[in-house]
Amino acid sequence: MGRITLFQHSKDAVEYKAGQVIFNRGDPAEHLYVVVDGEIQIEIGGTIVGTVHPGEAFGEMALIDRVPRSATAVARVDSHLVSLDQKRFLFMVAETPNFALQVMGTMGDRLRALNDRLVE
């Protein structure tokens, strides 16, 4: 549901090498990221709490609510990411409603997975 396809051929994707930190817990939230290829680990206190795959977004919550990052994001393998600052994010939401649905789908998938882990 949450697969974001708008950026799969983007010319402004930035490469992050395996092990490179994209952002740290506590950093100001200035961008959300869409994974074009690769994998990103989301960590809290050294514990991996999630993995983000191609077509998925991460960092969107902090951009929306303007609260410092709640987790650290690290490239698990060499990865290409497209970053969107708040201005570009709001433009995409206004001009491409499907983009907003895709981001919400990613958030919903993540929340459902967390709920499933809590029930186990």
N, CA, C and O atoms as CSV, one atom per row, in Angstrom:
chain,resi,resn,atom,element,x,y,z
A,1,MET,N,N,0.823,-1.201,0.000
A,1,MET,CA,C,0.000,0.000,0.000
A,1,MET,C,C,0.860,1.255,0.000
A,1,MET,O,O,0.581,2.190,-0.752
A,2,GLY,N,N,1.903,1.296,0.830
A,2,GLY,CA,C,2.656,2.520,1.016
A,2,GLY,C,C,3.802,2.733,0.042
A,2,GLY,O,O,4.643,3.602,0.273
A,3,ARG,N,N,3.862,1.966,-1.040
A,3,ARG,CA,C,4.988,2.090,-1.977
A,3,ARG,C,C,4.916,3.415,-2.721
A,3,ARG,O,O,3.911,3.728,-3.359
A,4,ILE,N,N,5.992,4.190,-2.634
A,4,ILE,CA,C,6.084,5.499,-3.285
A,4,ILE,C,C,6.900,5.330,-4.557
A,4,ILE,O,O,8.088,5.013,-4.500
A,5,THR,N,N,6.266,5.539,-5.698
A,5,THR,CA,C,6.910,5.280,-6.978
A,5,THR,C,C,7.328,6.550,-7.709
A,5,THR,O,O,8.014,6.471,-8.729
A,6,LEU,N,N,6.935,7.702,-7.217
A,6,LEU,CA,C,7.194,8.962,-7.920
A,6,LEU,C,C,8.670,9.266,-8.136
A,6,LEU,O,O,9.014,10.000,-9.062
A,7,PHE,N,N,9.539,8.723,-7.311
A,7,PHE,CA,C,10.951,9.104,-7.336
A,7,PHE,C,C,11.874,8.016,-7.869
A,7,PHE,O,O,13.094,8.169,-7.813
A,8,GLN,N,N,11.319,6.921,-8.386
A,8,GLN,CA,C,12.166,5.791,-8.775
A,8,GLN,C,C,13.161,6.122,-9.879
A,8,GLN,O,O,14.170,5.431,-10.014
A,9,HIS,N,N,12.905,7.165,-10.675
A,9,HIS,CA,C,13.847,7.571,-11.720
A,9,HIS,C,C,14.403,8.969,-11.461
A,9,HIS,O,O,14.864,9.643,-12.381
A,10,SER,N,N,14.355,9.391,-10.214
A,10,SER,CA,C,14.770,10.743,-9.855
A,10,SER,C,C,16.262,10.963,-10.101
A,10,SER,O,O,17.095,10.107,-9.802
A,11,LYS,N,N,16.567,12.117,-10.645
A,11,LYS,CA,C,17.962,12.497,-10.900
A,11,LYS,C,C,18.612,13.114,-9.655
A,11,LYS,O,O,19.828,13.299,-9.620
A,12,ASP,N,N,17.809,13.431,-8.635
A,12,ASP,CA,C,18.389,14.080,-7.455
A,12,ASP,C,C,18.553,13.126,-6.267
A,12,ASP,O,O,18.667,13.567,-5.123
A,13,ALA,N,N,18.563,11.817,-6.543
A,13,ALA,CA,C,18.820,10.847,-5.480
A,13,ALA,C,C,20.278,10.972,-5.037
A,13,ALA,O,O,21.176,11.156,-5.859
A,14,VAL,N,N,20.493,10.868,-3.742
A,14,VAL,CA,C,21.826,10.976,-3.154
A,14,VAL,C,C,22.244,9.601,-2.644
A,14,VAL,O,O,21.445,8.878,-2.046
A,15,GLU,N,N,23.506,9.249,-2.887
A,15,GLU,CA,C,24.007,7.955,-2.435
A,15,GLU,C,C,24.502,8.044,-0.991
A,15,GLU,O,O,25.194,8.986,-0.605
A,16,TYR,N,N,24.126,7.041,-0.216
A,16,TYR,CA,C,24.641,6.858,1.140
A,16,TYR,C,C,25.310,5.494,1.169
A,16,TYR,O,O,24.709,4.496,0.773
A,17,LYS,N,N,26.543,5.447,1.633
A,17,LYS,CA,C,27.293,4.201,1.703
A,17,LYS,C,C,26.825,3.369,2.902
A,17,LYS,O,O,26.315,3.913,3.882
A,18,ALA,N,N,27.000,2.059,2.815
A,18,ALA,CA,C,26.649,1.164,3.916
A,18,ALA,C,C,27.308,1.654,5.202
A,18,ALA,O,O,28.508,1.926,5.224
A,19,GLY,N,N,26.531,1.763,6.263
A,19,GLY,CA,C,27.028,2.226,7.551
A,19,GLY,C,C,26.944,3.727,7.759
A,19,GLY,O,O,27.145,4.208,8.874
A,20,GLN,N,N,26.650,4.473,6.704
A,20,GLN,CA,C,26.577,5.935,6.820
A,20,GLN,C,C,25.279,6.340,7.524
A,20,GLN,O,O,24.203,5.825,7.222
A,21,VAL,N,N,25.407,7.268,8.462
A,21,VAL,CA,C,24.255,7.779,9.202
A,21,VAL,C,C,23.562,8.854,8.371
A,21,VAL,O,O,24.206,9.777,7.873
A,22,ILE,N,N,22.247,8.727,8.228
A,22,ILE,CA,C,21.460,9.731,7.509
A,22,ILE,C,C,21.057,10.830,8.487
A,22,ILE,O,O,21.183,12.018,8.188
A,23,PHE,N,N,20.574,10.424,9.647
A,23,PHE,CA,C,20.329,11.368,10.736
A,23,PHE,C,C,20.370,10.620,12.061
A,23,PHE,O,O,20.202,9.402,12.111
A,24,ASN,N,N,20.597,11.376,13.134
A,24,ASN,CA,C,20.680,10.822,14.479
A,24,ASN,C,C,19.461,11.209,15.298
A,24,ASN,O,O,18.831,12.239,15.058
A,25,ARG,N,N,19.143,10.367,16.264
A,25,ARG,CA,C,18.089,10.684,17.224
A,25,ARG,C,C,18.421,12.042,17.847
A,25,ARG,O,O,19.559,12.291,18.246
A,26,GLY,N,N,17.417,12.912,17.926
A,26,GLY,CA,C,17.611,14.231,18.514
A,26,GLY,C,C,17.931,15.322,17.508
A,26,GLY,O,O,17.829,16.506,17.827
A,27,ASP,N,N,18.320,14.937,16.285
A,27,ASP,CA,C,18.592,15.939,15.246
A,27,ASP,C,C,17.313,16.691,14.894
A,27,ASP,O,O,16.215,16.151,15.029
A,28,PRO,N,N,17.453,17.936,14.443
A,28,PRO,CA,C,16.272,18.645,13.947
A,28,PRO,C,C,15.745,17.948,12.690
A,28,PRO,O,O,16.508,17.395,11.897
A,29,ALA,N,N,14.440,17.990,12.536
A,29,ALA,CA,C,13.799,17.344,11.385
A,29,ALA,C,C,13.673,18.342,10.255
A,29,ALA,O,O,12.856,19.261,10.314
A,30,GLU,N,N,14.481,18.161,9.228
A,30,GLU,CA,C,14.449,19.084,8.101
A,30,GLU,C,C,14.045,18.413,6.807
A,30,GLU,O,O,13.688,19.100,5.850
A,31,HIS,N,N,14.090,17.071,6.745
A,31,HIS,CA,C,13.763,16.348,5.520
A,31,HIS,C,C,13.088,15.022,5.842
A,31,HIS,O,O,13.310,14.436,6.902
A,32,LEU,N,N,12.273,14.566,4.925
A,32,LEU,CA,C,11.864,13.167,4.921
A,32,LEU,C,C,12.597,12.544,3.743
A,32,LEU,O,O,13.052,13.252,2.844
A,33,TYR,N,N,12.707,11.255,3.746
A,33,TYR,CA,C,13.485,10.552,2.724
A,33,TYR,C,C,12.654,9.446,2.101
A,33,TYR,O,O,11.852,8.796,2.771
A,34,VAL,N,N,12.858,9.244,0.814
A,34,VAL,CA,C,12.262,8.126,0.098
A,34,VAL,C,C,13.416,7.263,-0.400
A,34,VAL,O,O,14.351,7.766,-1.023
A,35,VAL,N,N,13.348,5.967,-0.125
A,35,VAL,CA,C,14.391,5.040,-0.554
A,35,VAL,C,C,14.143,4.666,-2.017
A,35,VAL,O,O,13.115,4.079,-2.353
A,36,VAL,N,N,15.092,5.011,-2.874
A,36,VAL,CA,C,15.023,4.631,-4.286
A,36,VAL,C,C,15.559,3.211,-4.434
A,36,VAL,O,O,14.924,2.369,-5.068
A,37,ASP,N,N,16.721,2.945,-3.854
A,37,ASP,CA,C,17.242,1.583,-3.771
A,37,ASP,C,C,18.112,1.477,-2.536
A,37,ASP,O,O,18.646,2.469,-2.041
A,38,GLY,N,N,18.245,0.244,-2.045
A,38,GLY,CA,C,19.013,-0.001,-0.829
A,38,GLY,C,C,18.103,-0.327,0.337
A,38,GLY,O,O,16.931,-0.654,0.149
A,39,GLU,N,N,18.644,-0.239,1.540
A,39,GLU,CA,C,17.899,-0.496,2.775
A,39,GLU,C,C,18.426,0.412,3.864
A,39,GLU,O,O,19.630,0.642,3.971
A,40,ILE,N,N,17.514,0.926,4.670
A,40,ILE,CA,C,17.859,1.813,5.775
A,40,ILE,C,C,17.390,1.182,7.075
A,40,ILE,O,O,16.241,0.755,7.183
A,41,GLN,N,N,18.277,1.123,8.064
A,41,GLN,CA,C,17.911,0.645,9.393
A,41,GLN,C,C,17.503,1.831,10.248
A,41,GLN,O,O,18.142,2.883,10.224
A,42,ILE,N,N,16.433,1.646,11.001
A,42,ILE,CA,C,15.998,2.637,11.966
A,42,ILE,C,C,16.328,2.078,13.344
A,42,ILE,O,O,15.906,0.978,13.701
A,43,GLU,N,N,17.093,2.856,14.114
A,43,GLU,CA,C,17.599,2.386,15.403
A,43,GLU,C,C,17.233,3.356,16.521
A,43,GLU,O,O,17.191,4.572,16.333
A,44,ILE,N,N,16.974,2.783,17.677
A,44,ILE,CA,C,16.786,3.585,18.884
A,44,ILE,C,C,17.665,2.964,19.961
A,44,ILE,O,O,17.482,1.806,20.336
A,45,GLY,N,N,18.616,3.741,20.449
A,45,GLY,CA,C,19.514,3.252,21.493
A,45,GLY,C,C,20.295,2.023,21.071
A,45,GLY,O,O,20.578,1.159,21.901
A,46,GLY,N,N,20.650,1.926,19.794
A,46,GLY,CA,C,21.423,0.796,19.303
A,46,GLY,C,C,20.582,-0.416,18.941
A,46,GLY,O,O,21.119,-1.397,18.426
A,47,THR,N,N,19.271,-0.377,19.197
A,47,THR,CA,C,18.373,-1.476,18.855
A,47,THR,C,C,17.683,-1.166,17.530
A,47,THR,O,O,17.126,-0.083,17.351
A,48,ILE,N,N,17.722,-2.113,16.613
A,48,ILE,CA,C,17.051,-1.931,15.326
A,48,ILE,C,C,15.554,-2.100,15.544
A,48,ILE,O,O,15.094,-3.140,16.015
A,49,VAL,N,N,14.800,-1.062,15.195
A,49,VAL,CA,C,13.347,-1.100,15.367
A,49,VAL,C,C,12.612,-1.202,14.034
A,49,VAL,O,O,11.395,-1.385,14.006
A,50,GLY,N,N,13.342,-1.086,12.938
A,50,GLY,CA,C,12.706,-1.212,11.634
A,50,GLY,C,C,13.709,-1.137,10.508
A,50,GLY,O,O,14.841,-0.686,10.682
A,51,THR,N,N,13.267,-1.590,9.344
A,51,THR,CA,C,14.059,-1.510,8.129
A,51,THR,C,C,13.186,-0.900,7.047
A,51,THR,O,O,12.028,-1.283,6.881
A,52,VAL,N,N,13.743,0.046,6.316
A,52,VAL,CA,C,13.002,0.734,5.262
A,52,VAL,C,C,13.550,0.258,3.917
A,52,VAL,O,O,14.761,0.215,3.703
A,53,HIS,N,N,12.645,-0.093,3.027
A,53,HIS,CA,C,12.983,-0.688,1.735
A,53,HIS,C,C,12.661,0.267,0.585
A,53,HIS,O,O,12.013,1.293,0.795
A,54,PRO,N,N,13.106,-0.063,-0.620
A,54,PRO,CA,C,12.808,0.786,-1.775
A,54,PRO,C,C,11.306,1.068,-1.910
A,54,PRO,O,O,10.464,0.182,-1.756
A,55,GLY,N,N,11.011,2.327,-2.202
A,55,GLY,CA,C,9.626,2.752,-2.348
A,55,GLY,C,C,8.976,3.174,-1.052
A,55,GLY,O,O,7.809,3.564,-1.044
A,56,GLU,N,N,9.710,3.105,0.046
A,56,GLU,CA,C,9.160,3.510,1.341
A,56,GLU,C,C,9.808,4.816,1.789
A,56,GLU,O,O,10.934,5.142,1.413
A,57,ALA,N,N,9.059,5.547,2.602
A,57,ALA,CA,C,9.544,6.811,3.157
A,57,ALA,C,C,9.909,6.613,4.619
A,57,ALA,O,O,9.398,5.714,5.287
A,58,PHE,N,N,10.795,7.459,5.101
A,58,PHE,CA,C,11.095,7.498,6.532
A,58,PHE,C,C,11.452,8.929,6.895
A,58,PHE,O,O,11.847,9.729,6.046
A,59,GLY,N,N,11.303,9.230,8.180
A,59,GLY,CA,C,11.584,10.581,8.643
A,59,GLY,C,C,10.410,11.520,8.473
A,59,GLY,O,O,10.529,12.717,8.736
A,60,GLU,N,N,9.276,10.995,8.036
A,60,GLU,CA,C,8.128,11.847,7.759
A,60,GLU,C,C,7.459,12.386,9.012
A,60,GLU,O,O,6.957,13.511,9.005
A,61,MET,N,N,7.442,11.616,10.073
A,61,MET,CA,C,6.751,12.069,11.288
A,61,MET,C,C,7.381,13.337,11.857
A,61,MET,O,O,6.683,14.296,12.185
A,62,ALA,N,N,8.685,13.330,11.969
A,62,ALA,CA,C,9.358,14.496,12.538
A,62,ALA,C,C,9.196,15.721,11.652
A,62,ALA,O,O,9.142,16.847,12.146
A,63,LEU,N,N,9.119,15.505,10.345
A,63,LEU,CA,C,8.921,16.635,9.427
A,63,LEU,C,C,7.511,17.206,9.582
A,63,LEU,O,O,7.312,18.419,9.504
A,64,ILE,N,N,6.547,16.330,9.798
A,64,ILE,CA,C,5.158,16.768,9.935
A,64,ILE,C,C,4.941,17.482,11.264
A,64,ILE,O,O,4.323,18.546,11.296
A,65,ASP,N,N,5.441,16.911,12.365
A,65,ASP,CA,C,5.157,17.524,13.673
A,65,ASP,C,C,6.281,18.428,14.189
A,65,ASP,O,O,6.150,19.041,15.249
A,66,ARG,N,N,7.399,18.510,13.426
A,66,ARG,CA,C,8.513,19.427,13.737
A,66,ARG,C,C,9.155,19.151,15.097
A,66,ARG,O,O,9.660,20.065,15.748
A,67,VAL,N,N,9.134,17.914,15.512
A,67,VAL,CA,C,9.768,17.477,16.754
A,67,VAL,C,C,11.103,16.848,16.363
A,67,VAL,O,O,11.190,16.228,15.303
A,68,PRO,N,N,12.149,16.987,17.184
A,68,PRO,CA,C,13.433,16.368,16.845
A,68,PRO,C,C,13.295,14.866,16.562
A,68,PRO,O,O,12.365,14.217,17.040
A,69,ARG,N,N,14.212,14.341,15.799
A,69,ARG,CA,C,14.183,12.931,15.393
A,69,ARG,C,C,14.087,12.019,16.609
A,69,ARG,O,O,14.772,12.223,17.611
A,70,SER,N,N,13.225,11.007,16.504
A,70,SER,CA,C,13.037,10.065,17.608
A,70,SER,C,C,13.899,8.818,17.447
A,70,SER,O,O,13.932,7.970,18.339
A,71,ALA,N,N,14.596,8.701,16.322
A,71,ALA,CA,C,15.425,7.524,16.056
A,71,ALA,C,C,16.598,7.935,15.173
A,71,ALA,O,O,16.652,9.054,14.663
A,72,THR,N,N,17.525,7.015,15.007
A,72,THR,CA,C,18.669,7.196,14.121
A,72,THR,C,C,18.431,6.356,12.876
A,72,THR,O,O,17.933,5.234,12.968
A,73,ALA,N,N,18.786,6.894,11.711
A,73,ALA,CA,C,18.652,6.172,10.444
A,73,ALA,C,C,20.042,5.942,9.862
A,73,ALA,O,O,20.833,6.876,9.729
A,74,VAL,N,N,20.330,4.683,9.515
A,74,VAL,CA,C,21.649,4.283,9.010
A,74,VAL,C,C,21.455,3.429,7.757
A,74,VAL,O,O,20.603,2.541,7.731
A,75,ALA,N,N,22.248,3.700,6.722
A,75,ALA,CA,C,22.203,2.871,5.517
A,75,ALA,C,C,22.733,1.481,5.863
A,75,ALA,O,O,23.869,1.342,6.315
A,76,ARG,N,N,21.923,0.472,5.653
A,76,ARG,CA,C,22.341,-0.914,5.910
A,76,ARG,C,C,23.229,-1.415,4.780
A,76,ARG,O,O,24.171,-2.175,5.006
A,77,VAL,N,N,22.924,-0.985,3.571
A,77,VAL,CA,C,23.712,-1.288,2.369
A,77,VAL,C,C,23.836,0.023,1.601
A,77,VAL,O,O,23.171,1.002,1.940
A,78,ASP,N,N,24.675,0.053,0.579
A,78,ASP,CA,C,24.734,1.252,-0.260
A,78,ASP,C,C,23.322,1.559,-0.746
A,78,ASP,O,O,22.629,0.674,-1.247
A,79,SER,N,N,22.899,2.799,-0.602
A,79,SER,CA,C,21.509,3.167,-0.870
A,79,SER,C,C,21.430,4.514,-1.563
A,79,SER,O,O,22.318,5.353,-1.411
A,80,HIS,N,N,20.370,4.717,-2.319
A,80,HIS,CA,C,20.076,6.008,-2.941
A,80,HIS,C,C,18.761,6.523,-2.373
A,80,HIS,O,O,17.748,5.824,-2.370
A,81,LEU,N,N,18.800,7.759,-1.893
A,81,LEU,CA,C,17.635,8.372,-1.253
A,81,LEU,C,C,17.316,9.707,-1.901
A,81,LEU,O,O,18.211,10.438,-2.326
A,82,VAL,N,N,16.035,10.012,-1.970
A,82,VAL,CA,C,15.585,11.343,-2.360
A,82,VAL,C,C,15.095,12.010,-1.087
A,82,VAL,O,O,14.281,11.443,-0.358
A,83,SER,N,N,15.587,13.215,-0.817
A,83,SER,CA,C,15.144,13.941,0.375
A,83,SER,C,C,14.180,15.038,-0.031
A,83,SER,O,O,14.321,15.659,-1.085
A,84,LEU,N,N,13.201,15.264,0.825
A,84,LEU,CA,C,12.220,16.320,0.607
A,84,LEU,C,C,12.198,17.199,1.842
A,84,LEU,O,O,11.946,16.720,2.947
A,85,ASP,N,N,12.460,18.482,1.657
A,85,ASP,CA,C,12.303,19.403,2.776
A,85,ASP,C,C,10.813,19.695,2.930
A,85,ASP,O,O,10.008,19.226,2.126
A,86,GLN,N,N,10.438,20.461,3.948
A,86,GLN,CA,C,9.024,20.698,4.218
A,86,GLN,C,C,8.332,21.411,3.044
A,86,GLN,O,O,7.188,21.098,2.715
A,87,LYS,N,N,9.019,22.353,2.426
A,87,LYS,CA,C,8.421,23.077,1.295
A,87,LYS,C,C,8.105,22.119,0.144
A,87,LYS,O,O,7.007,22.158,-0.413
A,88,ARG,N,N,9.058,21.265,-0.210
A,88,ARG,CA,C,8.834,20.304,-1.307
A,88,ARG,C,C,7.774,19.282,-0.917
A,88,ARG,O,O,6.953,18.890,-1.747
A,89,PHE,N,N,7.788,18.852,0.336
A,89,PHE,CA,C,6.790,17.907,0.821
A,89,PHE,C,C,5.386,18.494,0.677
A,89,PHE,O,O,4.487,17.835,0.155
A,90,LEU,N,N,5.199,19.732,1.139
A,90,LEU,CA,C,3.880,20.367,1.050
A,90,LEU,C,C,3.454,20.572,-0.402
A,90,LEU,O,O,2.276,20.424,-0.728
A,91,PHE,N,N,4.400,20.909,-1.271
A,91,PHE,CA,C,4.096,21.037,-2.699
A,91,PHE,C,C,3.623,19.693,-3.249
A,91,PHE,O,O,2.615,19.629,-3.953
A,92,MET,N,N,4.346,18.621,-2.931
A,92,MET,CA,C,3.983,17.293,-3.426
A,92,MET,C,C,2.605,16.877,-2.921
A,92,MET,O,O,1.820,16.301,-3.675
A,93,VAL,N,N,2.306,17.160,-1.666
A,93,VAL,CA,C,0.997,16.813,-1.112
A,93,VAL,C,C,-0.105,17.577,-1.840
A,93,VAL,O,O,-1.140,17.003,-2.177
A,94,ALA,N,N,0.116,18.882,-2.086
A,94,ALA,CA,C,-0.897,19.709,-2.750
A,94,ALA,C,C,-1.071,19.336,-4.224
A,94,ALA,O,O,-2.195,19.286,-4.724
A,95,GLU,N,N,0.024,19.079,-4.908
A,95,GLU,CA,C,-0.034,18.854,-6.352
A,95,GLU,C,C,-0.240,17.391,-6.743
A,95,GLU,O,O,-0.702,17.101,-7.846
A,96,THR,N,N,0.101,16.473,-5.843
A,96,THR,CA,C,0.014,15.044,-6.154
A,96,THR,C,C,-0.638,14.331,-4.973
A,96,THR,O,O,0.056,13.730,-4.152
A,97,PRO,N,N,-1.976,14.393,-4.882
A,97,PRO,CA,C,-2.653,13.771,-3.728
A,97,PRO,C,C,-2.285,12.300,-3.524
A,97,PRO,O,O,-2.292,11.816,-2.392
A,98,ASN,N,N,-1.967,11.588,-4.601
A,98,ASN,CA,C,-1.574,10.188,-4.462
A,98,ASN,C,C,-0.296,10.056,-3.629
A,98,ASN,O,O,-0.123,9.070,-2.913
A,99,PHE,N,N,0.590,11.035,-3.718
A,99,PHE,CA,C,1.812,11.024,-2.910
A,99,PHE,C,C,1.456,11.020,-1.423
A,99,PHE,O,O,2.022,10.254,-0.643
A,100,ALA,N,N,0.512,11.884,-1.039
A,100,ALA,CA,C,0.096,11.934,0.366
A,100,ALA,C,C,-0.475,10.586,0.806
A,100,ALA,O,O,-0.193,10.124,1.912
A,101,LEU,N,N,-1.273,9.958,-0.052
A,101,LEU,CA,C,-1.826,8.644,0.284
A,101,LEU,C,C,-0.730,7.594,0.415
A,101,LEU,O,O,-0.807,6.718,1.276
A,102,GLN,N,N,0.287,7.680,-0.435
A,102,GLN,CA,C,1.392,6.722,-0.355
A,102,GLN,C,C,2.173,6.906,0.945
A,102,GLN,O,O,2.534,5.921,1.589
A,103,VAL,N,N,2.440,8.152,1.340
A,103,VAL,CA,C,3.149,8.404,2.605
A,103,VAL,C,C,2.306,7.904,3.773
A,103,VAL,O,O,2.827,7.266,4.688
A,104,MET,N,N,1.008,8.190,3.747
A,104,MET,CA,C,0.129,7.710,4.822
A,104,MET,C,C,0.070,6.184,4.827
A,104,MET,O,O,-0.023,5.571,5.890
A,105,GLY,N,N,0.121,5.570,3.648
A,105,GLY,CA,C,0.137,4.110,3.577
A,105,GLY,C,C,1.377,3.536,4.232
A,105,GLY,O,O,1.302,2.537,4.946
A,106,THR,N,N,2.523,4.166,3.990
A,106,THR,CA,C,3.766,3.735,4.627
A,106,THR,C,C,3.659,3.858,6.145
A,106,THR,O,O,4.067,2.958,6.878
A,107,MET,N,N,3.108,4.979,6.611
A,107,MET,CA,C,2.945,5.187,8.048
A,107,MET,C,C,1.990,4.143,8.635
A,107,MET,O,O,2.235,3.608,9.716
A,108,GLY,N,N,0.902,3.857,7.915
A,108,GLY,CA,C,-0.061,2.864,8.374
A,108,GLY,C,C,0.545,1.477,8.454
A,108,GLY,O,O,0.315,0.745,9.417
A,109,ASP,N,N,1.327,1.110,7.429
A,109,ASP,CA,C,2.001,-0.190,7.437
A,109,ASP,C,C,2.915,-0.323,8.646
A,109,ASP,O,O,2.953,-1.363,9.304
A,110,ARG,N,N,3.647,0.743,8.923
A,110,ARG,CA,C,4.590,0.738,10.047
A,110,ARG,C,C,3.846,0.618,11.380
A,110,ARG,O,O,4.277,-0.113,12.272
A,111,LEU,N,N,2.741,1.331,11.509
A,111,LEU,CA,C,1.952,1.287,12.742
A,111,LEU,C,C,1.329,-0.099,12.936
A,111,LEU,O,O,1.319,-0.621,14.051
A,112,ARG,N,N,0.811,-0.693,11.861
A,112,ARG,CA,C,0.244,-2.039,11.959
A,112,ARG,C,C,1.306,-3.050,12.375
A,112,ARG,O,O,1.044,-3.919,13.207
A,113,ALA,N,N,2.505,-2.942,11.802
A,113,ALA,CA,C,3.589,-3.864,12.163
A,113,ALA,C,C,3.954,-3.717,13.637
A,113,ALA,O,O,4.204,-4.713,14.316
A,114,LEU,N,N,3.985,-2.490,14.130
A,114,LEU,CA,C,4.273,-2.247,15.544
A,114,LEU,C,C,3.178,-2.851,16.411
A,114,LEU,O,O,3.472,-3.495,17.419
A,115,ASN,N,N,1.922,-2.650,16.033
A,115,ASN,CA,C,0.814,-3.226,16.786
A,115,ASN,C,C,0.929,-4.756,16.835
A,115,ASN,O,O,0.714,-5.371,17.879
A,116,ASP,N,N,1.269,-5.356,15.691
A,116,ASP,CA,C,1.420,-6.821,15.654
A,116,ASP,C,C,2.523,-7.283,16.596
A,116,ASP,O,O,2.372,-8.300,17.273
A,117,ARG,N,N,3.636,-6.545,16.648
A,117,ARG,CA,C,4.730,-6.914,17.558
A,117,ARG,C,C,4.308,-6.787,19.012
A,117,ARG,O,O,4.714,-7.592,19.851
A,118,LEU,N,N,3.494,-5.778,19.316
A,118,LEU,CA,C,3.044,-5.598,20.698
A,118,LEU,C,C,2.089,-6.693,21.149
A,118,LEU,O,O,2.054,-7.046,22.328
A,119,VAL,N,N,1.325,-7.224,20.224
A,119,VAL,CA,C,0.353,-8.284,20.542
A,119,VAL,C,C,1.040,-9.619,20.775
A,119,VAL,O,O,0.575,-10.428,21.577
A,120,GLU,N,N,2.157,-9.854,20.072
A,120,GLU,CA,C,2.868,-11.138,20.194
A,120,GLU,C,C,3.422,-11.383,21.560
A,120,GLU,O,O,4.040,-12.421,21.799
